[in-house]
Amino acid sequence: MPSVANPATTQTTSSVEQLINANYPLFIGAFNQLSSEVTREIYTDDASYLSESQNKEIYYGRDSIVAIYQKFFDKIRKKKASIDIDFRVTKRKIWGNGAIDTGYYLVRFYPAQETGEPVSEFAGKFAIGTEKVSATQWKVNLDTSNRAEPSYYLNAKPVPNLYYGRQFSPLPSDKKFP
């Protein structure tokens, strides 16, 4: 509810939701463009990234996280392939200047045409912590995920005011990464 003394000083819940939701199209753009520099705009300086891999450490700091994306995107680029990602946020908890989103993601891998390989996909569940860094921006300060069946993403229901990406249609079951 806006302040009586200065109506512009207090943000509504829906505007906070929109500011937090704005990070998801940035992630999508980074993946579509294979641009780790786009991810630099998403994370706080002191962000933490907990990889889904059991043989990886926790990465601390935006520069370390950007380097992870750079390495991943370089692998895709080397294969002359492209990728797409999408998110469905199923729950958000906001308190003060912080928030935690949980939900599902789906990644589609498009191999180079000359390989003759079909499109494939993998999916997972995530928890993303964000913090308010200015009146107009919330950035990611914690990012963690692990794998899940694509059906969880595909069957996730929209929740009012939470990011609910595009409508990827299911791939045949033989087109999914193990």
C-alpha positions in Angstrom: 0.0 0.0 0.0 1.5 3.4 -1.0 2.6 5.8 1.7 0.2 8.7 2.4 3.1 11.1 2.7 4.8 10.0 -0.5 2.8 7.6 -2.7 5.8 6.8 -4.9 8.0 5.4 -2.1 6.3 2.1 -1.5 6.1 -0.6 -4.2 3.0 -2.7 -4.6 3.4 -6.5 -4.4 2.6 -6.9 -8.1 5.4 -4.4 -9.1 7.9 -6.3 -6.8 6.7 -9.6 -8.5 7.4 -8.0 -11.9 10.9 -6.9 -10.9 11.7 -10.4 -9.7 10.1 -12.0 -12.8 12.3 -9.7 -15.0 15.3 -12.0 -14.3 13.8 -15.0 -16.1 13.7 -13.4 -19.6 17.3 -12.3 -19.0 18.3 -16.0 -18.4 16.4 -17.0 -21.5 18.1 -14.3 -23.5 21.6 -15.4 -22.3 20.9 -19.0 -23.3 19.4 -18.1 -26.7 22.4 -15.8 -27.4 25.0 -18.0 -25.7 26.1 -14.9 -23.9 27.6 -15.2 -20.5 27.8 -11.4 -20.3 24.0 -11.3 -20.1 24.3 -13.4 -17.0 26.5 -10.8 -15.4 23.4 -8.5 -15.3 21.4 -11.1 -13.4 23.7 -12.0 -10.4 24.8 -9.9 -7.4 28.6 -9.4 -6.8 28.5 -11.9 -4.0 26.1 -14.5 -5.4 26.4 -18.2 -4.7 25.8 -20.9 -7.4 25.3 -24.5 -6.3 25.7 -26.7 -9.3 23.5 -29.8 -9.8 26.7 -31.8 -10.4 27.9 -33.9 -7.5 31.5 -33.4 -8.5 31.5 -29.6 -8.5 32.1 -27.2 -5.7 30.0 -24.2 -4.7 30.9 -21.2 -6.8 31.0 -17.8 -5.1 30.9 -14.4 -6.8 29.4 -13.1 -10.0 32.7 -13.5 -11.9 32.9 -17.2 -11.0 29.3 -17.8 -12.1 29.8 -15.9 -15.3 32.8 -18.1 -16.1 30.7 -21.3 -15.6 28.2 -20.0 -18.1 30.9 -19.0 -20.5 32.4 -22.5 -20.4 28.9 -24.1 -20.9 28.0 -21.7 -23.8 31.4 -22.3 -25.4 30.7 -26.1 -25.5 27.3 -25.4 -27.2 28.9 -23.0 -29.7 31.7 -25.4 -30.5 29.0 -28.0 -31.5 27.4 -25.3 -33.7 24.2 -26.0 -31.7 21.8 -23.8 -29.9 19.8 -24.1 -26.7 16.7 -22.7 -25.2 15.6 -22.6 -21.6 12.3 -21.8 -19.9 11.1 -21.5 -16.3 7.9 -22.0 -14.4 7.9 -20.5 -10.9 5.5 -22.4 -8.7 6.1 -20.6 -5.4 7.6 -17.4 -4.2 8.3 -16.2 -0.6 9.1 -12.5 -0.2 10.3 -10.9 3.0 11.7 -7.4 3.2 14.4 -7.0 0.5 14.7 -10.7 -0.3 12.7 -13.4 -2.1 13.1 -17.1 -2.9 11.5 -18.7 -6.0 11.0 -22.4 -6.5 9.9 -24.1 -9.6 10.9 -26.0 -12.7 13.0 -25.4 -15.8 13.3 -27.1 -19.2 16.3 -26.9 -21.5 16.0 -27.8 -25.2 19.2 -28.6 -27.1 19.1 -28.0 -30.9 22.0 -29.8 -32.6 23.6 -28.5 -35.8 21.5 -29.5 -38.8 24.3 -31.3 -40.5 24.5 -33.8 -37.6 21.1 -35.2 -38.3 20.5 -35.5 -34.6 17.1 -34.8 -33.2 16.2 -32.0 -30.7 16.7 -33.2 -27.1 15.8 -31.9 -23.7 16.5 -32.1 -20.0 14.6 -30.5 -17.1 15.0 -29.8 -13.4 13.8 -28.0 -10.4 15.3 -24.9 -8.9 15.5 -22.5 -6.0 16.6 -19.0 -6.8 17.1 -16.3 -4.1 16.9 -12.7 -5.1 17.6 -9.5 -3.4 16.5 -5.9 -4.0 19.5 -4.0 -5.2 17.7 -0.8 -6.2 14.2 0.6 -6.5 13.9 -0.9 -10.0 15.9 -4.1 -9.8 16.2 -7.4 -8.0 19.2 -9.6 -8.7 19.9 -13.3 -8.0 22.1 -14.0 -5.0 21.6 -17.7 -4.7 21.0 -20.2 -7.6 20.7 -23.9 -7.1 19.1 -26.7 -9.2 18.9 -30.4 -9.8 17.4 -32.6 -12.4 13.8 -33.6 -12.6 11.6 -35.3 -15.2 10.3 -32.8 -18.0 6.8 -33.8 -17.0 7.1 -31.7 -13.8 7.9 -28.6 -15.9 5.2 -29.4 -18.5 2.5 -30.1 -15.8 3.3 -27.1 -13.6 0.3 -24.8 -13.2 0.5 -21.1 -13.5 0.4 -19.1 -10.3 -0.9 -15.5 -10.3 2.0 -12.9 -10.6 4.7 -15.5 -10.9 6.8 -16.1 -14.0 5.3 -18.9 -16.1 7.3 -19.1 -19.4 6.3 -20.4 -22.7 4.4 -23.5 -23.6 7.0 -26.0 -24.8 5.2 -29.0 -26.1 6.4 -32.4 -25.0 9.1 -34.2 -27.0 8.7 -37.9 -27.7 10.2 -39.8 -24.7 13.2 -41.1 -26.7 14.5 -37.5 -27.2 15.4 -36.7 -23.6 18.8 -36.7 -22.0 19.2 -39.4 -19.4 
